[in-house]
Amino acid sequence: METCSCSTVNHALHKVVRDGDVFTITGSVSVEAGYAPSTLTLPVRREGDAVHFNQLRGIVLDEDRSIYVNDHENNCVRQVAQRAK
């Protein structure tokens, strides 16, 4: 079983796997808030692809495995889609 969580203070999305390991999916682990880019696609392939959020407050995963987050201080809901294989 896997689950996703959002970190308000670190402005990042995380995946928690069955054994308890936590992986950063996307976001600014350097604790810098912001807004970039407008189109979010996983996986992030280069350092320059880093996504910036500003105080994530909620997360929903739909049946297509797209992630929707409440980017609170940017006053929007953002979709993070899985990259096509």
C-alpha positions in Angstrom: 0.0 0.0 0.0 1.2 3.5 -0.8 -0.2 6.8 0.3 0.5 10.4 -0.6 0.9 13.3 1.8 1.5 17.0 1.4 3.8 19.1 3.6 2.6 22.6 4.3 5.9 23.9 5.7 8.2 22.2 3.1 5.8 23.0 0.1 6.2 19.4 -1.2 4.3 16.2 -2.0 5.5 13.0 -0.5 4.8 9.3 -1.1 4.9 6.9 1.9 5.3 3.2 1.0 4.4 0.1 3.0 7.8 -0.2 4.8 7.5 3.4 6.0 10.0 5.0 3.6 9.1 8.5 2.5 9.9 9.8 -1.0 9.5 13.4 -2.2 7.3 13.3 -5.3 7.6 16.9 -6.3 7.9 20.3 -4.7 10.5 22.5 -3.1 12.4 20.6 -0.5 14.6 23.7 0.0 11.6 25.2 1.8 11.1 28.0 -0.7 7.5 28.9 -1.4 6.5 30.0 -4.9 4.5 29.2 -8.0 6.1 27.4 -10.9 5.6 25.8 -13.4 1.9 25.9 -14.3 1.9 22.5 -15.9 3.0 19.7 -13.6 3.8 16.3 -14.9 5.5 13.4 -13.0 8.1 12.2 -12.8 10.2 15.3 -12.6 13.1 14.6 -14.9 15.6 17.4 -14.3 16.4 19.7 -11.4 15.0 22.6 -13.4 11.7 20.8 -13.5 11.2 21.4 -9.8 7.6 22.5 -8.9 7.0 25.3 -6.4 4.0 25.4 -4.2 3.0 27.7 -1.4 1.6 26.0 1.7 -0.1 22.8 0.5 -3.3 22.1 2.5 -5.0 19.1 0.9 -4.5 16.3 -1.5 -6.8 14.0 -3.6 -5.8 11.1 -5.9 -8.3 10.3 -8.7 -8.9 7.0 -10.6 -6.3 8.0 -13.3 -3.7 8.5 -10.5 -3.6 12.2 -11.1 -2.9 14.2 -7.9 -4.9 17.3 -7.0 -3.5 19.6 -4.3 -4.8 22.7 -2.6 -2.0 25.2 -3.2 -3.4 27.4 -0.4 -1.3 30.6 -0.6 -1.4 30.6 -4.4 -5.2 30.4 -4.1 -5.6 27.5 -6.5 -6.1 23.8 -6.9 -3.3 22.3 -9.0 -3.2 18.9 -10.9 -0.1 16.8 -10.9 -0.5 14.3 -13.8 1.4 11.0 -14.3 3.7 11.2 -17.3 2.6 8.9 -20.2 4.7 5.8 -20.6 
